[in-house]
Amino acid sequence: MIDLVRMSCRAGLTPDDVAFLGGVLGETNTDPIHAAGPAGSLALDNPIVRLLADANTRDLLLDDAAVRRALLEQPEAVRVSPRLYFYVLVRHALRDCGINDRDVADYIASVLVAHGSITAQPATGHRGAMFYVTSLLEQMTHAGYAERFLLSVRLADLALLATGVFADNIRFREKRRAAPGLAFYESVGRAQYRLAGGHHLAQEFQLEHVYQTLADVFPAARRALNHFSEHLVFLDGPTAPDLFASGPN
């Protein structure tokens, strides 16, 4: 069963994230102990937690350039969740490419979190992953109504990952093996996001706007991820594998 990626980054901040944000933004009592409440929840009596509890204020705080600088420039390792890390850097990369939509940034960051074992890898200069679209497209011809929706989303998400994070690998394979290039995977991603956005399940999961927007801005979103991937750090996991082990490309 394919799991549907949902927007989870802005609403999924951890006590470590709150402590980090409080320190960057000048709040006192910013250690994770003061930020944590019962059963891993956030302590509502903490000032920074109260600020983050309001969605509009939270979004403005996460947009603060100081937060991005702290993630990239602090000499010591920062203790933050992948959700916060990916969201802040993706959000700024998208804005630099003219995409000023927080839901789209949250969704793309959530895709990166969901595929963390693929995107997390050492800085060896050998980044790259390739997936085979034939397998998924063939599955779609035999799938039921709901399964076709899930397969469309999966294919679009993987196309965005491949062209955004692993563009160098696609170029290498195109040059050395006459494999499809970025334009092909962009067309697949745009078409599948468009198809998913027209499905009634997209409305049910409140993702219609995100899918349709990604279909419209896929090339710009891909370029934003190309820039983002230049700053990608090793979080946890092996060097990126093939997303599918067999099949023609």
C-alpha positions in Angstrom: 0.0 0.0 0.0 1.4 3.4 -1.0 1.4 5.9 1.8 0.2 9.4 0.8 2.6 12.2 1.7 0.8 14.9 3.7 1.9 18.3 4.8 3.5 17.7 8.2 6.5 20.0 8.7 5.1 23.2 10.1 2.6 21.4 12.4 5.1 18.8 13.5 7.7 20.8 15.3 9.5 19.0 18.2 10.8 20.4 21.6 14.3 20.5 20.0 12.9 22.6 17.2 11.3 25.0 19.6 14.5 25.2 21.6 16.4 26.0 18.5 13.9 28.6 17.3 13.8 30.2 20.7 17.6 30.5 20.8 17.8 32.0 17.4 14.9 34.5 18.0 16.2 35.5 21.4 13.8 33.8 23.8 14.8 32.7 27.2 14.2 29.1 28.6 15.0 27.7 25.2 16.3 24.2 26.1 14.2 21.2 25.1 13.2 20.5 28.7 11.4 23.8 29.0 9.8 23.3 25.6 8.5 19.8 26.3 5.1 19.0 27.8 3.5 15.7 28.7 4.1 12.7 26.5 6.4 14.6 24.1 3.9 17.5 23.5 4.9 21.1 23.6 4.7 23.0 26.9 2.0 25.7 26.3 3.3 27.9 29.1 6.6 28.4 27.2 6.6 31.9 25.5 8.0 30.6 22.2 5.6 27.7 22.2 2.7 30.1 22.6 4.0 32.1 19.7 4.3 29.0 17.5 0.8 27.9 18.5 -0.7 30.6 16.3 -0.3 29.4 12.7 0.2 32.9 11.2 2.8 33.9 13.8 4.6 30.5 13.4 4.8 31.0 9.6 6.3 34.4 10.0 8.9 33.2 12.6 9.9 30.3 10.3 10.4 32.8 7.4 12.9 34.8 9.5 16.2 34.9 7.7 18.0 34.4 11.0 16.5 30.9 11.2 17.9 30.0 7.8 21.3 31.5 8.6 21.5 29.6 11.9 20.8 26.3 10.2 23.5 26.8 7.6 26.1 28.8 9.4 26.3 27.6 13.0 29.7 25.9 13.4 28.3 23.2 15.7 25.7 20.6 14.7 22.2 21.9 15.3 19.6 19.7 17.0 16.6 20.1 14.9 14.1 17.7 13.2 14.3 16.9 9.5 10.9 18.6 9.3 12.2 22.0 10.4 15.5 21.7 8.5 13.9 20.8 5.2 11.0 23.2 5.5 13.1 26.3 6.2 15.6 25.6 3.5 13.0 24.5 0.9 10.9 27.5 1.7 13.7 30.0 1.1 14.9 28.2 -2.0 11.3 28.3 -3.5 10.9 32.0 -2.6 14.2 32.7 -4.4 12.7 31.0 -7.5 9.4 33.0 -7.2 7.2 30.4 -5.5 5.8 32.1 -2.4 3.4 29.4 -1.2 4.0 27.9 2.2 1.8 24.9 1.6 3.8 24.0 -1.4 7.0 24.4 0.6 5.6 22.3 3.4 4.5 19.6 1.0 7.9 19.4 -0.8 9.7 19.3 2.6 7.4 16.5 3.7 8.3 14.6 0.5 11.9 14.9 1.4 11.3 13.8 5.0 9.2 10.8 3.7 12.1 9.8 1.4 14.8 10.6 3.9 16.7 7.3 3.3 17.1 8.4 -0.3 17.9 12.1 0.1 20.2 11.7 3.1 23.7 10.7 2.0 27.4 11.7 2.5 28.9 14.5 0.5 30.9 12.2 -1.7 30.2 13.9 -5.1 28.4 10.7 -6.2 24.9 11.9 -5.4 22.2 10.4 -7.5 19.2 8.2 -7.9 17.1 7.0 -10.9 13.7 5.5 -10.9 12.0 3.6 -13.7 8.7 5.1 -14.7 7.6 2.2 -16.8 6.7 0.1 -13.8 4.5 2.7 -12.2 2.8 3.6 -15.4 2.1 0.0 -16.1 0.6 -0.5 -12.7 -1.7 2.5 -13.3 -3.3 0.8 -16.3 -4.5 -2.0 -14.1 -5.2 -0.1 -10.9 -8.5 0.9 -9.4 -9.7 4.4 -9.0 -8.1 5.2 -5.6 -4.9 3.3 -6.4 -4.4 5.3 -9.6 -4.5 8.4 -7.6 -1.9 7.1 -5.2 0.3 5.9 -8.0 0.0 9.3 -9.8 1.1 11.1 -6.6 4.0 8.7 -6.0 5.2 9.0 -9.6 5.0 12.8 -9.5 6.8 13.0 -6.1 9.6 10.7 -7.4 10.0 12.8 -10.5 10.3 15.9 -8.4 12.9 14.2 -6.2 14.9 12.8 -9.2 15.0 16.1 -11.1 15.4 18.3 -8.0 17.9 16.4 -5.8 19.5 14.1 -8.3 19.6 16.2 -11.4 23.3 15.5 -11.9 22.6 11.8 -12.0 20.0 12.2 -14.7 22.4 14.3 -16.8 25.1 11.7 -16.4 22.8 8.9 -17.4 21.5 10.9 -20.3 25.0 11.6 -21.6 26.5 8.1 -21.0 23.6 5.8 -21.6 21.2 7.8 -23.8 18.6 7.7 -20.9 15.8 10.2 -20.7 16.8 13.7 -19.6 15.4 16.3 -17.2 12.7 17.4 -19.7 11.2 13.9 -19.8 11.0 13.6 -16.0 9.7 17.1 -15.7 6.9 16.3 -18.2 6.1 13.1 -16.2 6.0 15.0 -12.9 3.8 17.8 -14.3 1.4 15.5 -15.9 1.0 13.3 -12.9 0.5 16.2 -10.4 -2.1 17.6 -12.8 -3.8 14.2 -12.9 -3.7 13.9 -9.1 -5.0 17.4 -8.6 -8.1 16.6 -10.6 -8.9 13.6 -8.5 -11.7 13.9 -5.9 -9.3 12.4 -3.3 -7.1 15.4 -3.7 -10.0 17.5 -2.5 -10.7 15.1 0.4 -7.1 15.3 1.6 -7.0 19.1 1.0 -4.1 18.7 -1.5 -5.8 19.8 -4.7 -4.2 23.3 -4.6 -0.7 21.9 -3.9 -0.8 19.3 -6.7 -2.2 21.8 -9.2 0.4 24.4 -8.2 3.2 21.9 -8.5 1.9 21.0 -12.0 2.1 24.7 -12.9 5.5 25.5 -11.4 7.3 22.2 -11.7 10.4 23.5 -13.6 10.9 26.4 -11.1 10.3 24.0 -8.1 12.9 21.7 -9.6 15.4 24.5 -9.9 14.8 25.5 -6.4 15.5 22.0 -5.2 18.7 21.9 -7.4 19.9 24.9 -5.3 18.7 23.4 -2.1 20.5 20.2 -2.7 23.8 22.1 -2.8 23.3 22.7 0.9 22.0 19.2 1.7 23.7 17.7 4.7 24.0 14.1 5.8 21.2 13.3 8.2 21.0 9.6 8.4 20.9 6.8 5.9 22.9 5.1 3.1 24.0 6.5 -0.2 21.1 7.0 -2.5 19.9 3.8 -4.1 17.9 3.2 -7.2 14.3 3.8 -6.3 13.4 0.8 -8.3 15.7 -2.1 -8.7 14.7 -3.2 -12.1 12.9 -2.2 -15.3 13.8 -0.2 -18.4 14.4 3.5 -18.1 
